[in-house]
Amino acid sequence: MKALTLSQLIKANKFTYVNKDIITKNFPPQGKIEEVELIDFKKALTTDEAIKLLAEQGFRPATIYELLTWSQKNWNGKDWIVALGSVWRSADGDRYVVCLGSDASGRDLSLRWVEDDWDVFCRFAAVKKG
């Protein structure tokens, strides 16, 4: 099966909101799409702590393409899911990662600052290391 483009994945997921900076220029394709698993640490974490804990469990962070491919059939449209494997650096040098989430208006595809802590309700999209 041919991998979908970022715009095709966004359209297929039927988001009510997509951050304007989530474009192919900022998130170029990153290779083969692997199967995603959700990891719930059940506690608040920094990005570095989450990446370290994923690695200790034999995982790597999923990319935006892996997350969006998985979410088409698996996401309930409510849970906050974070993909730490695709990082975008803005013009001012801040780094952001992609999150699935929801609010009163519906399903969101947003960016969150890497330096923020991840709340206890966040789950992480991860891929088992080969």
LUMKESE-383929 format. One line per 4 residues: number of its first residue (from 1); their letters; for each residue x, y, z of N, C-alpha, C, O, CB. Coordinates in pm, 1 decimal. Atoms other than C-alpha are relative to their C-alpha. Glycine has a CB too. Layout:
<pts>
NUM = a = X,Y,Z,X,Y,Z,X,Y,Z,X,Y,Z,X,Y,Z | ... .
</pts>
This chain:
<pts>
1 = mkal = 83.9,-118.0,0.0,0.0,0.0,0.0,88.6,124.6,0.0,185.1,133.3,75.9,-95.6,-0.3,121.8 | -77.5,-122.8,11.9,132.7,341.7,-96.5,-27.9,91.3,120.1,-142.9,109.2,160.1,-33.3,72.7,-132.9 | 15.1,-92.1,-112.2,194.4,581.1,191.4,-71.1,126.9,-47.4,-47.4,175.6,-157.9,138.3,34.3,62.5 | 71.8,-122.6,31.8,-34.7,882.1,197.0,87.0,122.3,29.9,177.1,117.4,113.7,-131.8,7.0,79.1 .
5 = tlsq = -68.6,-125.4,-27.6,92.1,1238.5,184.8,-55.8,58.5,129.5,-158.3,12.9,180.1,-16.0,100.3,-118.6 | 47.0,-64.1,-122.2,57.2,1461.8,489.3,-139.2,59.9,-20.5,-226.5,42.6,64.6,98.9,108.8,44.9 | 131.8,-60.3,23.7,-235.4,1651.3,334.7,-108.3,-107.3,-15.6,-221.2,-86.6,29.0,4.1,89.3,-125.5 | 96.7,109.4,12.2,-409.1,1321.8,245.4,-33.2,-58.7,137.3,-149.0,-89.0,165.7,54.7,-110.2,-93.2 .
9 = lika = 22.9,52.6,-134.7,-363.8,1194.6,602.2,-86.0,95.6,82.5,-174.6,52.2,156.2,133.8,-25.0,71.1 | 79.3,-99.2,-73.2,-503.1,1517.6,745.3,-145.5,-5.3,-46.1,-237.4,-6.6,35.8,58.1,142.6,-20.0 | 136.3,6.0,54.1,-804.8,1503.1,514.6,-71.2,-128.1,44.8,-188.3,-123.3,82.7,3.2,7.7,-154.2 | 60.2,129.1,-37.4,-867.4,1132.7,593.0,-42.7,-3.3,146.4,-137.0,-74.0,181.7,98.4,-113.6,-26.8 .
13 = nkft = 31.4,-0.6,-142.9,-873.5,1205.4,966.9,-115.3,94.0,37.2,-164.0,89.8,150.2,122.6,38.6,77.9 | 116.9,-87.1,-21.1,-1149.2,1470.0,932.8,10.8,85.9,126.3,-80.2,88.7,209.3,-125.6,-84.3,7.7 | -20.4,-88.9,-114.0,-1006.0,1713.9,1185.5,-87.6,124.3,-12.8,-115.6,170.3,-123.5,148.1,39.9,11.4 | 72.1,-127.2,0.5,-1208.5,2018.9,1285.5,98.2,116.4,12.0,65.3,229.6,-23.5,-103.3,4.5,114.8 .
17 = yvnk = -104.1,-101.9,-10.4,-886.2,2209.5,1357.8,133.8,-63.6,-32.7,165.7,-172.1,16.1,2.4,64.2,141.6 | -137.7,40.3,30.2,-536.0,2174.0,1211.4,86.9,124.2,10.5,58.7,225.6,-53.4,11.9,-66.4,-143.0 | -92.7,-111.6,-12.3,-250.7,2402.4,1314.5,56.2,33.9,-137.8,94.2,-55.6,-213.3,114.3,-33.4,99.8 | -43.1,-45.8,132.4,-146.1,2610.4,1011.6,144.4,-36.2,-33.5,181.9,-35.0,-150.7,-16.6,148.6,-9.5 .
21 = diit = -139.6,35.2,23.8,219.9,2506.7,1054.7,21.7,-149.6,-23.8,134.8,-193.3,-45.0,83.5,44.6,116.6 | -11.0,143.4,27.8,146.1,2136.3,1006.7,-15.5,-19.0,-150.4,-123.9,-46.2,-202.0,-107.9,-83.5,79.7 | -8.1,9.8,145.9,252.3,2123.2,642.6,122.8,-83.9,-35.6,212.2,-103.4,46.7,7.5,142.5,-66.7 | -109.2,87.6,44.0,486.9,1903.2,440.6,135.6,67.6,10.3,234.7,1.9,42.3,-23.3,-44.8,-142.7 .
25 = knfp = -127.7,-71.9,-10.4,756.6,2172.9,434.7,58.4,-13.4,140.6,179.5,-28.9,156.1,-18.7,149.2,-35.7 | -45.9,8.2,-138.5,775.8,2157.1,816.0,12.0,-143.0,50.4,87.5,-170.5,143.7,-93.3,76.4,89.2 | -0.6,140.6,-40.2,713.6,1782.5,844.6,13.9,-87.6,-123.5,-83.4,-149.1,-167.3,-128.8,-36.2,78.5 | -19.7,81.0,121.2,869.2,1607.7,542.6,-13.7,-149.5,31.8,7.9,-190.7,145.8,139.2,28.7,-62.4 .
29 = pqgk = 10.3,145.3,-21.8,809.4,1232.2,496.1,129.0,-55.0,61.1,238.7,-9.1,29.4,-30.9,-72.7,-133.2 | -115.5,50.7,-74.0,1038.6,1026.6,719.9,21.7,-149.8,-15.6,72.8,-214.8,75.6,-15.3,32.3,144.9 | -27.5,140.8,23.7,1050.2,681.7,568.0,-119.3,-90.1,23.2,-234.4,-46.6,19.5,111.5,-44.0,86.3 | 102.0,104.3,-14.0,858.9,361.3,629.1,-93.3,27.8,118.1,-50.4,73.9,223.9,66.7,-136.8,17.3 .
33 = ieev = 100.4,-15.3,-105.1,537.6,375.3,831.5,-6.7,-130.7,79.3,-37.9,-236.5,24.5,-140.6,37.1,-60.4 | 1.9,117.6,-87.7,558.3,135.9,1126.0,-126.8,-0.7,85.0,-194.0,101.5,98.9,125.3,-2.6,90.8 | 119.0,14.7,-83.6,280.8,4.7,1350.9,17.1,74.5,132.6,120.4,64.0,198.7,-29.2,-148.9,26.1 | -2.0,-82.7,-120.4,197.8,236.1,1640.3,-67.2,-71.0,116.6,-168.8,-138.7,100.8,-68.6,133.9,-26.2 .
37 = elid = 60.2,41.3,-126.1,129.7,141.1,1999.8,-9.4,123.8,87.4,73.9,213.9,77.7,82.8,-114.2,70.0 | 13.1,-111.3,-93.0,6.1,380.5,2265.2,57.8,-38.6,134.7,29.6,-146.0,187.9,-147.1,42.6,14.6 | -61.2,21.8,-130.8,206.3,409.2,2584.6,-55.1,105.5,95.5,-50.5,225.2,67.3,157.2,6.6,-8.0 | 57.6,-87.7,-101.6,42.4,556.6,2893.4,83.1,-14.2,126.6,78.3,-117.6,193.2,-150.8,-34.0,26.9 .
41 = fkka = -86.1,5.4,-118.1,287.1,639.9,3170.9,-75.1,35.0,128.8,-23.2,15.3,238.7,117.7,94.4,-17.9 | 86.4,-31.7,-114.4,3.5,758.4,3400.0,62.9,99.7,97.2,36.6,97.5,217.4,-34.6,-126.7,74.1 | -57.8,-107.1,-81.6,208.0,1052.4,3523.0,46.9,111.2,-92.4,69.6,89.5,-211.4,117.9,-52.7,88.2 | -51.9,-113.6,76.0,320.8,1395.3,3410.7,149.5,-19.5,-24.7,222.7,-67.6,61.7,-26.5,133.7,75.1 .
45 = lttd = -140.5,20.4,39.1,654.4,1394.0,3226.5,49.9,116.4,-84.8,-28.5,188.0,-147.1,16.1,-132.7,-77.6 | -61.8,-88.5,98.3,896.4,1616.2,3042.3,18.4,-81.2,-128.4,5.7,-203.6,-127.4,137.8,58.4,52.3 | -26.3,69.5,126.3,970.7,1533.6,2678.6,118.1,-94.5,14.5,111.3,-209.1,-30.0,26.5,100.9,-113.0 | -119.0,85.5,-16.4,1316.2,1399.7,2771.3,-31.7,-124.0,84.0,15.3,-233.6,53.3,114.6,79.7,65.7 .
49 = eaik = 37.7,115.1,-83.4,1167.6,1177.9,3044.2,-82.3,-100.0,-80.8,-60.5,-220.7,-71.0,-79.6,46.4,124.3 | 84.2,89.1,80.4,906.9,1038.6,2803.7,83.2,-77.6,-101.0,64.4,-198.4,-116.1,-108.8,79.8,-72.4 | -85.4,67.8,99.1,1166.4,959.7,2534.7,87.3,-104.5,68.3,104.4,-214.5,15.7,88.6,102.5,-75.7 | -83.8,95.4,-74.1,1392.7,792.5,2793.3,-82.1,-122.3,42.4,-36.1,-235.4,27.1,62.8,68.0,124.6 .
53 = llae = 84.5,111.9,-43.6,1107.1,579.6,2931.6,-44.5,-85.7,-117.9,-52.2,-208.0,-106.3,-122.7,52.3,75.2 | 33.9,77.3,120.1,999.7,479.2,2581.5,116.4,-90.8,-39.6,97.5,-209.5,-66.2,-36.6,94.5,-117.2 | -119.2,77.5,37.1,1354.9,367.8,2501.4,23.4,-115.8,96.2,59.1,-225.8,53.9,123.4,90.5,-3.1 | -18.4,106.6,-99.5,1376.7,169.9,2825.9,-97.7,-115.2,-22.0,-69.3,-228.9,15.6,-17.1,56.1,141.5 .
57 = qgfr = 99.3,103.7,27.0,1065.4,-20.1,2716.4,11.6,-56.1,-141.7,-72.9,-134.4,-185.2,-139.6,55.2,21.7 | -24.4,53.4,133.6,1206.6,-89.1,2369.5,-75.4,70.7,-111.4,-100.2,11.7,-216.6,-35.2,-143.1,-2.3 | 74.7,-76.7,99.3,1020.0,184.0,2180.8,76.4,124.6,-41.8,168.0,170.5,26.4,-137.1,38.6,54.6 | -42.0,-133.8,42.4,1097.3,495.3,1982.2,-126.8,81.1,-21.2,-233.1,24.0,-45.5,88.8,-4.4,-131.3 .
61 = pati = 118.0,-83.7,24.5,861.9,793.0,1945.3,-47.5,-12.8,-144.6,33.8,-19.8,-236.8,31.0,147.1,32.4 | 58.0,5.9,134.2,625.9,771.4,1647.2,12.8,134.7,-70.0,20.5,239.3,-5.5,-147.6,-42.6,6.6 | -2.0,-121.5,81.2,642.8,1023.4,1363.7,-143.0,47.4,-24.7,-238.7,-23.9,5.3,73.6,-24.5,-134.5 | 131.4,-52.4,34.0,354.7,1242.6,1250.9,-70.3,-91.1,-101.4,-191.2,-112.1,-92.5,12.4,142.8,-55.7 .
65 = yell = 59.8,86.8,102.2,300.1,1010.7,951.4,-49.0,-131.1,61.7,-155.1,-181.4,24.7,101.8,-29.2,-112.4 | 43.5,121.8,-69.0,283.6,703.6,1174.6,-123.1,27.1,85.5,-217.8,-51.6,86.0,113.5,-55.9,87.3 | 113.5,-36.2,-84.1,49.0,879.0,1416.5,-127.3,16.1,-82.7,-231.5,-39.6,-48.2,29.7,129.1,76.3 | 119.3,-26.4,80.4,-189.1,997.3,1144.7,-48.5,-122.5,-75.0,-168.6,-137.3,-97.4,27.3,110.7,-97.6 .
69 = twsq = 40.8,126.1,62.2,-187.6,660.5,968.2,-74.8,-85.4,102.3,-180.0,-141.6,71.7,123.3,-76.8,-55.9 | 64.5,75.5,-107.9,-272.7,490.1,1299.1,-136.0,59.9,36.2,-233.5,-13.0,54.5,90.4,-3.3,124.1 | 120.4,-65.9,-52.4,-535.0,748.2,1397.9,-121.5,-13.6,-90.4,-234.6,-4.0,-42.8,27.9,145.4,22.5 | 112.5,14.0,92.2,-748.4,698.5,1086.3,-99.3,-106.3,47.0,-220.4,-87.9,34.6,50.7,-34.6,-139.3 .
73 = knwn = 86.3,112.1,-38.5,-883.9,370.8,1224.7,-5.1,-24.1,150.2,-91.6,-97.6,197.9,46.4,-125.1,-68.1 | -13.5,37.8,-140.4,-785.0,369.2,1589.9,-29.5,108.3,102.9,-59.8,76.9,218.0,134.9,-47.8,22.1 | 15.1,-107.2,-98.1,-821.4,710.5,1752.2,-146.9,25.5,29.1,-228.4,35.1,-62.7,67.2,128.6,-49.4 | 138.4,-23.3,-39.3,-1140.3,770.2,1948.4,-42.5,146.3,-14.4,-158.4,179.1,11.0,-20.2,-44.4,142.4 .
77 = gkdw = 33.4,-140.4,19.4,-1125.5,1144.0,1874.8,-2.3,81.8,127.0,-37.1,199.8,124.1,-131.0,10.6,-65.7 | 5.4,-69.4,-128.7,-1096.8,1234.8,2241.7,134.2,1.2,72.4,177.8,105.9,120.1,-103.9,-64.1,88.3 | -124.8,10.2,-75.9,-771.9,1110.1,2398.5,108.3,89.6,-58.8,115.2,110.6,-180.0,48.4,-144.9,3.5 | -115.2,-78.0,42.8,-463.6,1330.2,2385.9,115.1,-96.4,-30.2,162.0,-168.9,57.5,41.0,104.9,109.1 .
81 = ival = -106.8,88.8,45.3,-197.5,1145.9,2184.3,113.1,86.4,-54.9,89.5,177.1,-134.7,-51.7,-101.6,-108.3 | -117.2,-80.4,35.9,154.2,1284.5,2135.9,95.4,-82.5,-86.1,122.1,-198.8,-55.8,72.6,51.5,127.2 | -101.4,63.1,85.5,402.0,1199.2,1857.3,129.6,79.8,14.1,144.4,186.1,-46.3,-47.1,-6.2,-150.9 | -126.1,-70.3,-25.8,749.6,1298.7,1975.4,105.2,-23.1,-108.4,214.1,33.9,-101.8,55.7,-43.2,133.4 .
85 = gsvw = -98.3,36.9,101.6,921.6,1155.4,1665.3,15.3,97.1,-115.3,106.7,81.9,-196.3,-34.7,-130.4,-54.2 | -10.2,-103.5,103.3,860.8,1454.6,1437.3,1.7,135.0,69.3,-96.8,176.0,130.7,-118.2,-9.2,-103.1 | -16.3,-129.1,-68.1,991.5,1787.1,1564.3,15.3,109.7,-104.6,93.0,96.2,-199.2,123.3,-1.9,96.3 | -11.1,-116.9,87.4,943.1,2122.3,1390.1,59.3,115.3,79.4,17.4,143.4,191.7,-138.5,39.4,-59.6 .
89 = rsad = -61.3,-117.1,-63.0,1162.3,2421.1,1472.2,-53.4,125.4,-70.1,-36.6,142.9,-190.8,157.6,-6.8,-7.6 | 57.4,-123.3,55.2,987.6,2755.6,1424.7,110.8,101.5,-29.8,227.0,79.8,4.5,-103.8,60.8,98.3 | -97.0,-104.5,36.0,1158.2,3071.4,1295.2,69.1,58.5,121.7,183.7,102.5,112.6,-68.7,111.0,-77.4 | -62.3,-54.2,-121.5,1221.5,3185.4,1652.5,81.1,-105.1,76.3,132.7,-77.4,184.6,-106.9,57.9,91.6 .
93 = gdry = -83.9,104.0,-59.0,1397.6,2855.8,1731.1,-70.2,-95.3,94.8,-9.3,-192.5,139.4,110.3,62.9,71.4 | 73.3,91.0,-88.1,1127.2,2694.4,1946.3,-31.1,-129.6,-73.3,-52.9,-130.5,-194.5,-130.3,65.6,50.7 | 27.8,131.8,57.9,1066.8,2323.8,1890.4,-140.5,-45.0,40.9,-183.3,-26.5,154.8,106.9,-104.6,45.6 | 137.5,43.8,-21.8,717.6,2174.3,1854.8,-18.5,-142.7,-49.9,48.5,-186.9,-143.3,-98.9,94.5,-70.3 .
97 = vvcl = 39.1,133.6,44.6,567.0,1826.4,1825.0,-150.8,-4.0,-19.6,-223.3,84.1,26.5,45.1,-108.5,101.8 | 140.2,13.9,37.4,230.9,1706.1,1699.6,-78.8,-73.7,107.9,-31.0,-169.7,168.3,-12.1,-73.4,-133.5 | 91.1,62.9,-96.3,-61.7,1617.7,1925.9,-138.0,-14.6,-61.2,-186.0,74.3,-131.5,-7.7,82.2,130.6 | 142.0,16.9,26.9,-404.1,1474.5,1865.0,-72.7,35.1,128.2,-26.8,0.9,237.2,-34.2,-146.1,-48.3 .
101 = gsda = 78.1,-33.8,-117.8,-666.3,1610.3,2099.2,-140.2,39.1,-40.0,-179.2,26.7,-156.1,66.2,112.4,78.7 | 136.6,-42.3,29.5,-1017.6,1738.5,2126.2,-39.7,114.1,91.9,17.5,134.4,199.0,-98.4,-117.6,14.6 | 61.6,-103.8,-81.5,-1218.1,2029.3,2254.1,-147.8,4.1,-38.3,-196.8,-86.0,-106.5,70.1,140.6,-20.9 | 143.9,-8.4,25.4,-1579.3,2143.7,2233.0,-33.8,0.1,-149.4,-142.3,-43.1,-188.4,-56.0,125.1,64.8 .
105 = sgrd = 27.7,-6.7,143.9,-1548.2,2198.7,1856.1,30.2,-130.3,-73.7,-14.7,-148.0,-186.9,80.1,111.4,-61.7 | -27.5,127.5,65.8,-1416.3,1850.3,1777.4,143.6,-45.4,8.1,213.1,-20.7,106.7,-38.5,8.4,-141.2 | -130.8,65.3,7.5,-1097.9,1672.2,1671.5,108.9,98.3,-43.3,95.0,167.1,-144.4,-5.3,-118.5,-97.3 | -108.0,-95.0,26.6,-773.2,1871.2,1679.0,130.3,-70.5,-37.0,162.8,-177.0,15.6,22.3,89.0,121.5 .
109 = lslr = -137.4,36.6,30.7,-432.9,1826.0,1520.5,80.6,125.8,28.3,77.3,221.4,-49.2,18.0,-51.7,-150.6 | -66.2,-122.2,-44.0,-214.6,2073.3,1702.6,148.8,-21.2,23.7,199.7,-133.1,17.8,-65.1,51.9,126.4 | -141.1,1.8,-35.2,142.5,2160.1,1788.4,12.9,39.8,146.0,-60.9,124.4,196.3,82.9,94.7,-91.7 | -25.7,-34.1,-140.0,276.7,2170.9,2140.8,150.3,17.9,17.0,230.6,-56.9,-38.8,-55.3,-110.5,97.5 .
113 = wved = -138.9,-33.7,-25.5,600.9,2321.6,2260.3,68.9,-115.4,71.0,17.8,-167.0,170.5,10.5,128.9,83.1 | -76.2,112.8,-56.0,862.0,2052.6,2336.5,37.3,23.8,145.5,46.5,-71.1,223.4,126.6,-24.5,-82.0 | -44.3,-30.8,-135.8,964.9,2232.2,2655.2,-112.3,-8.6,103.9,-85.4,-8.3,224.0,60.4,137.7,3.1 | 111.0,17.2,-94.5,616.4,2198.7,2808.2,5.8,-139.3,62.0,56.8,-233.4,1.1,-136.7,22.4,-70.5 .
117 = dwdv = 17.7,133.4,-58.7,552.0,1914.1,3049.9,-125.2,-61.8,-59.7,-218.0,8.7,-99.5,-9.9,6.7,156.6 | 115.0,74.1,50.8,310.3,1645.7,2933.6,-86.1,-41.7,118.3,-38.1,-103.4,213.4,44.6,-124.3,-83.7 | 93.1,29.6,-108.2,3.8,1609.0,3152.6,-20.7,-149.8,16.9,9.0,-228.7,-72.8,-133.3,68.2,-25.4 | 22.6,140.5,-34.1,-90.2,1281.5,3318.5,-94.1,-68.7,-98.9,-84.5,-190.0,-117.9,-56.6,-11.0,140.8 .
121 = fcrf = 96.0,61.3,92.2,-370.7,1225.8,3064.4,55.6,-21.1,-140.9,-11.2,-83.1,-223.6,-123.5,85.2,-7.9 | -60.5,17.7,132.0,-134.9,1236.5,2762.3,50.7,-142.7,-17.0,107.8,-202.1,74.5,114.8,100.0,-20.7 | -54.9,130.7,36.8,-51.9,910.6,2589.1,95.8,23.1,-115.7,81.3,119.1,-191.4,-113.8,-103.3,-38.7 | -106.0,-18.6,99.5,246.7,864.6,2361.1,-7.3,-105.4,-107.8,-14.8,-225.0,-79.7,137.0,-3.2,66.0 .
125 = aavk = -4.4,90.9,114.0,246.2,714.8,2013.4,143.6,-47.0,-14.3,237.0,32.9,-21.9,-51.5,68.9,-132.0 | -133.7,56.9,2.5,538.9,478.2,1993.0,6.8,-118.6,-95.8,-94.7,-180.4,-128.2,42.2,-42.7,140.5 | -25.5,110.9,90.4,692.7,218.6,1762.4,103.6,-90.2,63.5,206.5,-43.4,112.1,46.9,49.9,-139.1 | -93.6,98.0,-56.0,862.8,-99.4,1881.3,130.0,3.7,-79.9,127.3,0.2,-202.9,-61.5,-143.6,-1.2 .
129 = kg = -129.1,1.4,69.2,1234.4,-90.0,1800.9,26.4,-140.1,-54.1,-3.7,-240.9,9.7,115.2,44.9,95.2 | -28.0,125.6,69.7,1347.5,-358.1,1554.0,80.9,-90.4,77.6,112.4,-200.1,31.6,65.6,23.0,-126.1 .
</pts>
